Amino acid sequence: MNTDNQNAQMRKGVLELCILSIVKEQDAYASDIIAKLKEARLIVVEGTLYPLLTRLKNEGLTTYRWEESKSGPPRKYHQITDMGIQTLADLKADWKDLVGSVEKIIQCV
C-alpha cells in the first residue's frame, strides 16, 4: 500500500479550508500562502495552488488586489469575501465533525 499517495490525497482535501483560513487572517500573496502551508507541513507547489486560488475566486469566496512590489512586478494579494467567511465557518464545522467521527473509529480499533 502506498501511504505517501494516500497522505497526499488527504492533504489535498483540506487545502480549501487551510487557504481560506490563511487569507482570513490577512491578505496574502501566493508565496505567503505556500510558506504558511509549508510551516504546517502541508507541502504545496504553485501548480496546485494557483488553480485552487482561481477556483476560490470564481466561486466568490475570495477576491484579490494588485499591489506594487519594491522588488519586481506587481503582486496579487488574495483576500476573503463575506461569502468566503461563511463558507470557512461551514468548512470548519464540517472538519470538526469529520475529525471527531474518525477519532471515535480509530480509538475503538
N, CA, C and O of each residue as an XYZ file, in Angstrom:
436
protein
N       0.847     -1.185      0.000
C       0.000      0.000      0.000
C       0.887      1.240      0.000
O       1.845      1.324      0.767
N       0.566      2.195     -0.858
C       1.349      3.422     -0.969
C       0.753      4.487     -0.050
O      -0.162      5.211     -0.442
N       1.274      4.580      1.169
C       0.738      5.550      2.128
C       1.099      6.978      1.764
O       0.391      7.908      2.151
N       2.192      7.173      1.023
C       2.542      8.532      0.591
C       1.444      9.113     -0.292
O       1.080     10.279     -0.143
N       0.920      8.313     -1.201
C      -0.141      8.766     -2.094
C      -1.423      9.036     -1.304
O      -2.107     10.027     -1.560
N      -1.749      8.180     -0.361
C      -2.941      8.394      0.453
C      -2.806      9.665      1.287
O      -3.763     10.426      1.434
N      -1.616      9.888      1.828
C      -1.354     11.087      2.611
C      -1.551     12.326      1.749
O      -2.166     13.297      2.189
N      -1.034     12.299      0.526
C      -1.170     13.438     -0.392
C      -2.639     13.705     -0.703
O      -3.057     14.862     -0.768
N      -3.424     12.652     -0.894
C      -4.849     12.826     -1.199
C      -5.602     13.442     -0.024
O      -6.462     14.302     -0.217
N      -5.280     13.004      1.193
C      -5.935     13.599      2.367
C      -5.588     15.070      2.492
O      -6.455     15.886      2.803
N      -4.331     15.421      2.253
C      -3.906     16.816      2.359
C      -4.597     17.685      1.323
O      -5.011     18.803      1.628
N      -4.726     17.182      0.100
C      -5.391     17.956     -0.947
C      -6.831     18.262     -0.569
O      -7.364     19.313     -0.926
N      -7.456     17.350      0.149
C      -8.845     17.521      0.527
C      -9.085     18.648      1.515
O     -10.213     19.127      1.632
N      -8.070     19.078      2.217
C      -8.259     20.130      3.223
C      -7.639     21.467      2.802
O      -7.654     22.422      3.578
N      -7.105     21.544      1.606
C      -6.437     22.781      1.174
C      -7.374     23.983      1.133
O      -6.978     25.085      1.514
N      -8.595     23.791      0.681
C      -9.541     24.915      0.614
C      -9.757     25.494      2.007
O      -9.736     26.712      2.186
N      -9.964     24.632      2.983
C     -10.128     25.061      4.370
C      -8.897     25.832      4.846
O      -9.023     26.886      5.469
N      -7.726     25.310      4.554
C      -6.487     25.952      5.000
C      -6.257     27.295      4.317
O      -5.874     28.265      4.971
N      -6.486     27.359      3.019
C      -6.257     28.602      2.283
C      -7.228     29.690      2.737
O      -6.826     30.836      2.942
N      -8.487     29.342      2.891
C      -9.447     30.334      3.376
C      -9.074     30.811      4.778
O      -9.236     31.990      5.092
N      -8.583     29.919      5.614
C      -8.147     30.302      6.961
C      -6.976     31.277      6.903
O      -6.922     32.242      7.665
N      -6.051     31.019      6.002
C      -4.869     31.884      5.870
C      -5.272     33.280      5.404
O      -4.842     34.278      5.983
N      -6.090     33.350      4.366
C      -6.446     34.675      3.839
C      -7.467     35.390      4.718
O      -7.666     36.596      4.567
N      -8.112     34.680      5.625
C      -8.986     35.347      6.589
C      -8.136     36.115      7.600
O      -8.521     37.198      8.041
N      -6.997     35.565      7.964
C      -6.106     36.224      8.926
C      -5.509     37.506      8.354
O      -5.419     38.525      9.039
N      -5.106     37.438      7.089
C      -4.566     38.627      6.418
C      -4.498     38.371      4.921
O      -4.372     37.228      4.481
N      -4.582     39.447      4.143
C      -4.435     39.326      2.704
C      -3.085     38.689      2.431
O      -2.101     38.993      3.105
N      -3.038     37.803      1.439
C      -1.811     37.039      1.243
C      -1.464     36.888     -0.233
O      -2.330     36.680     -1.083
N      -0.187     36.999     -0.501
C       0.420     36.740     -1.799
C       0.598     35.221     -1.905
O       0.764     34.553     -0.884
N       0.566     34.675     -3.097
C       0.639     33.221     -3.266
C       1.835     32.603     -2.542
O       1.704     31.556     -1.909
N       2.987     33.240     -2.633
C       4.161     32.658     -1.960
C       4.012     32.712     -0.444
O       4.574     31.870      0.257
N       3.260     33.694      0.080
C       2.975     33.739      1.519
C       2.100     32.548      1.919
O       2.311     31.934      2.965
N       1.127     32.236      1.082
C       0.233     31.105      1.352
C       1.039     29.810      1.348
O       0.883     28.977      2.240
N       1.892     29.641      0.354
C       2.727     28.433      0.284
C       3.615     28.329      1.512
O       3.775     27.241      2.067
N       4.192     29.439      1.945
C       5.065     29.420      3.126
C       4.284     29.002      4.372
O       4.782     28.209      5.172
N       3.075     29.520      4.545
C       2.251     29.148      5.705
C       1.899     27.666      5.667
O       1.929     26.988      6.694
N       1.567     27.171      4.485
C       1.244     25.755      4.357
C       2.471     24.893      4.663
O       2.358     23.857      5.318
N       3.633     25.323      4.190
C       4.857     24.576      4.474
C       5.179     24.572      5.964
O       5.628     23.559      6.502
N       4.950     25.700      6.631
C       5.165     25.769      8.084
C       4.332     24.710      8.799
O       4.755     24.151      9.811
N       3.153     24.445      8.266
C       2.253     23.464      8.859
C       2.500     22.051      8.312
O       1.745     21.120      8.592
N       3.557     21.917      7.539
C       3.946     20.642      6.931
C       2.956     20.156      5.875
O       2.834     18.956      5.632
N       2.256     21.096      5.255
C       1.406     20.810      4.098
C       2.130     21.337      2.870
O       1.947     22.489      2.477
N       2.939     20.502      2.278
C       3.756     20.927      1.155
C       2.873     21.040     -0.090
O       2.249     20.070     -0.520
N       2.839     22.250     -0.659
C       2.029     22.530     -1.836
C       2.892     23.278     -2.834
O       3.634     24.190     -2.468
N       2.793     22.892     -4.084
C       3.538     23.582     -5.135
C       2.611     24.571     -5.837
O       1.387     24.475     -5.743
N       3.216     25.516     -6.536
C       2.434     26.547     -7.214
C       1.437     25.953     -8.192
O       0.334     26.475     -8.352
N       1.818     24.862     -8.847
C       0.930     24.217     -9.818
C      -0.344     23.676     -9.199
O      -1.337     23.480     -9.900
N      -0.331     23.436     -7.913
C      -1.528     23.017     -7.184
C      -2.273     24.228     -6.650
O      -3.502     24.272     -6.686
N      -1.536     25.205     -6.158
C      -2.142     26.358     -5.506
C      -2.889     27.279     -6.474
O      -4.025     27.664     -6.199
N      -2.270     27.635     -7.598
C      -2.880     28.627     -8.481
C      -4.255     28.213     -9.008
O      -5.167     29.039     -9.001
N      -4.444     26.979     -9.463
C      -5.803     26.606     -9.900
C      -6.824     26.676     -8.760
O      -7.981     27.038     -8.977
N      -6.389     26.329     -7.552
C      -7.300     26.397     -6.404
C      -7.654     27.846     -6.079
O      -8.810     28.146     -5.779
N      -6.674     28.744     -6.137
C      -6.957     30.165     -5.897
C      -7.926     30.718     -6.947
O      -8.811     31.512     -6.628
N      -7.752     30.297     -8.182
C      -8.661     30.727     -9.257
C     -10.068     30.216     -8.997
O     -11.042     30.950     -9.166
N     -10.176     28.953     -8.585
C     -11.493     28.383     -8.307
C     -12.168     29.099     -7.139
O     -13.364     29.386     -7.197
N     -11.409     29.390     -6.078
C     -11.976     30.108     -4.933
C     -12.485     31.487     -5.352
O     -13.540     31.928     -4.895
N     -11.736     32.166     -6.220
C     -12.163     33.479     -6.711
C     -13.419     33.347     -7.573
O     -14.369     34.113     -7.415
N     -13.418     32.373     -8.482
C     -14.567     32.185     -9.369
C     -15.835     31.819     -8.598
O     -16.941     32.128     -9.041
N     -15.681     31.171     -7.460
C     -16.829     30.811     -6.624
C     -17.259     31.961     -5.715
O     -18.249     31.842     -4.992
N     -16.519     33.081     -5.746
C     -16.876     34.243     -4.951
C     -16.413     34.168     -3.501
O     -16.850     34.957     -2.663
N     -15.531     33.219     -3.209
C     -15.054     33.041     -1.835
C     -13.852     33.925     -1.517
O     -13.597     34.253     -0.358
N     -13.127     34.301     -2.547
C     -12.002     35.214     -2.382
C     -12.046     36.235     -3.511
O     -12.767     36.085     -4.497
N     -11.255     37.265     -3.326
C     -11.019     38.260     -4.359
C      -9.546     38.613     -4.254
O      -8.833     38.053     -3.421
N      -9.089     39.519     -5.077
C      -7.681     39.916     -4.979
C      -7.507     41.362     -5.381
O      -8.379     41.979     -5.993
N      -6.367     41.872     -5.021
C      -5.990     43.229     -5.443
C      -4.528     43.173     -5.862
O      -3.756     42.347     -5.374
N      -4.168     44.056     -6.764
C      -2.775     44.167     -7.196
C      -2.074     45.203     -6.339
O      -2.643     46.249     -6.027
N      -0.852     44.916     -5.961
C      -0.069     45.847     -5.157
C       1.339     45.927     -5.744
O       1.956     44.911     -6.061
N       1.824     47.142     -5.879
C       3.178     47.331     -6.402
C       4.194     46.663     -5.475
O       4.044     46.659     -4.254
N       5.220     46.106     -6.090
C       6.279     45.447     -5.330
C       7.545     46.281     -5.418
O       7.834     46.880     -6.454
N       8.294     46.316     -4.334
C       9.563     47.047     -4.335
C      10.641     46.298     -5.093
O      11.653     46.878     -5.487
N      10.420     45.004     -5.295
C      11.456     44.193     -5.932
C      10.897     43.343     -7.064
O      11.055     42.122     -7.056
N      10.250     43.966     -8.029
C       9.748     43.212     -9.167
C       8.373     43.674     -9.604
O       7.946     44.790     -9.307
N       7.689     42.792    -10.315
C       6.370     43.159    -10.844
C       5.333     43.261     -9.722
O       5.578     42.801     -8.607
N       4.175     43.864    -10.018
C       3.107     43.949     -9.011
C       2.716     42.551     -8.532
O       2.853     41.568     -9.260
N       2.233     42.485     -7.305
C       1.836     41.213     -6.702
C       0.329     41.178     -6.509
O      -0.308     42.193     -6.227
N      -0.221     39.983     -6.667
C      -1.649     39.767     -6.477
C      -1.861     39.272     -5.044
O      -1.396     38.194     -4.674
N      -2.569     40.073     -4.247
C      -2.867     39.708     -2.863
C      -4.307     39.214     -2.768
O      -5.245     39.907     -3.163
N      -4.460     38.005     -2.239
C      -5.769     37.367     -2.119
C      -6.396     37.720     -0.783
O      -5.717     37.794      0.242
N      -7.711     37.937     -0.813
C      -8.433     38.260      0.405
C      -9.770     37.529      0.392
O     -10.311     37.217     -0.668
N     -10.287     37.266      1.571
C     -11.532     36.513      1.698
C     -12.719     37.470      1.558
O     -12.638     38.636      1.943
N     -13.814     36.963      1.004
C     -15.050     37.740      0.872
C     -15.997     37.357      2.016
O     -15.713     36.443      2.791
N     -17.113     38.061      2.108
C     -18.122     37.710      3.113
C     -18.627     36.282      2.892
O     -18.820     35.531      3.847
N     -18.839     35.916      1.626
C     -19.266     34.556      1.316
C     -18.173     33.552      1.717
O     -18.471     32.456      2.191
N     -16.929     33.937      1.523
C     -15.815     33.085      1.916
C     -15.756     32.882      3.419
O     -15.440     31.788      3.888
N     -16.059     33.925      4.173
C     -16.069     33.822      5.638
C     -17.140     32.834      6.086
O     -16.901     32.019      6.976
N     -18.318     32.904      5.472
C     -19.397     31.961      5.820
C     -19.017     30.533      5.417
O     -19.241     29.586      6.171
N     -18.445     30.393      4.230
C     -18.021     29.068      3.768
C     -16.946     28.503      4.685
O     -16.959     27.314      5.004
N     -16.021     29.348      5.105
C     -14.970     28.910      6.028
C     -15.579     28.410      7.333
O     -15.158     27.377      7.853
N     -16.559     29.123      7.864
C     -17.221     28.688      9.101
C     -17.878     27.317      8.895
O     -17.796     26.448      9.763
N     -18.526     27.132      7.748
C     -19.159     25.844      7.440
C     -18.116     24.728      7.314
O     -18.304     23.626      7.830
N     -17.021     25.030      6.622
C     -15.953     24.033      6.447
C     -15.326     23.652      7.782
O     -15.026     22.482      8.021
N     -15.128     24.646      8.655
C     -14.566     24.348      9.978
C     -15.480     23.417     10.766
O     -15.014     22.475     11.405
N     -16.778     23.683     10.718
C     -17.737     22.833     11.427
C     -17.727     21.416     10.846
O     -17.734     20.435     11.589
N     -17.709     21.319      9.524
C     -17.656     20.008      8.877
C     -16.366     19.278      9.245
O     -16.378     18.073      9.497
N     -15.253     20.014      9.276
C     -13.960     19.422      9.611
C     -13.985     18.868     11.040
O     -13.531     17.750     11.281
N     -14.510     19.642     11.973
C     -14.570     19.191     13.371
C     -15.428     17.938     13.499
O     -15.080     17.019     14.240
N     -16.543     17.897     12.783
C     -17.391     16.711     12.802
C     -16.651     15.498     12.240
O     -16.700     14.409     12.813
N     -15.971     15.699     11.119
C     -15.233     14.604     10.479
C     -14.119     14.091     11.388
O     -13.975     12.883     11.575
N     -13.342     14.997     11.946
C     -12.247     14.593     12.828
C     -12.795     13.837     14.038
O     -12.241     12.813     14.440
N     -13.873     14.341     14.611
C     -14.482     13.658     15.753
C     -14.934     12.249     15.397
O     -14.721     11.311     16.167
N     -15.552     12.100     14.242
C     -16.016     10.786     13.797
C     -14.850      9.824     13.573
O     -14.894      8.670     13.999
N     -13.822     10.306     12.911
C     -12.653      9.460     12.643
C     -11.961      9.078     13.944
O     -11.548      7.932     14.119
N     -11.835     10.032     14.851
C     -11.202      9.747     16.159
C     -11.962      8.646     16.892
O     -11.349      7.758     17.484
N     -13.282      8.698     16.857
C     -14.086      7.649     17.520
C     -13.768      6.275     16.930
O     -13.624      5.290     17.656
N     -13.665      6.229     15.628
C     -13.424      4.950     14.964
C     -12.014      4.432     15.239
O     -11.843      3.267     15.599
N     -11.010      5.278     15.075
C      -9.643      4.780     15.206
C      -9.264      4.506     16.649
O      -8.350      3.721     16.900
N      -9.932      5.123     17.595
C      -9.658      4.827     19.009
C     -10.310      3.520     19.426
O      -9.855      2.875     20.370
N     -11.363      3.125     18.737
C     -12.060      1.882     19.076
C     -11.374      0.658     18.480
O     -11.561     -0.457     18.966
N     -10.601      0.856     17.459
C      -9.988     -0.281     16.765
C      -8.699     -0.697     17.421
O      -8.050     -1.639     16.966
